[in-house]
Amino acid sequence: MTFPDITADLKSRMPELRGRLLANQPLAELTWFRVGGPAQMLFMPEDENDLAYFLKHLPADIPVIVIGLGSNLIVRDGGVPGVVIRLGRGFNDVTVEGSRIRAGAAVPDVKVARAAQEAGLAGLSFYRGIPSKRSYLNSLPSFGSLKLIPGIWAPYRCMRAVVGYVFTNESVNLV
């Protein structure tokens, strides 16, 4: 299955784009199960500014899906129309600031748990058994690692969330 190539159109709308934009990119290699079809367009932004720029200039009629590590992801053989965003290096920093942890959306949960343990901060050890990232956006209700992942008591996770960014095609908002 291949989709119409929209790369040239998107690149012409976004001359300052720095991230990788790949047409008909197989998603199977990005999932733990190694199955599934292609993304019509796979975008891997360099950083938050690149992601914001991309979403601001992306036509509103093009669907967008964000994926994480691919640990809980099964992609249909027919592929995914529109743009699939995969966050990477520009989103994988984890730092300890006093009693708070600042973790990028592409940091695996186990690294957040490890950073908390190494800093002597309690309450995040349950992340060690969750195969996901905070950018994990698919059909589950809620947002990112705050999603209602089966087997995890969601309020326990949500009580620890302090701040996050919401990216839309209109703006970037701190929540």
Order of alpha helices (4+ residues) and beta strands (2+ residues): alpha-beta-beta-alpha-beta-beta-beta-beta-alpha-alpha-beta-beta
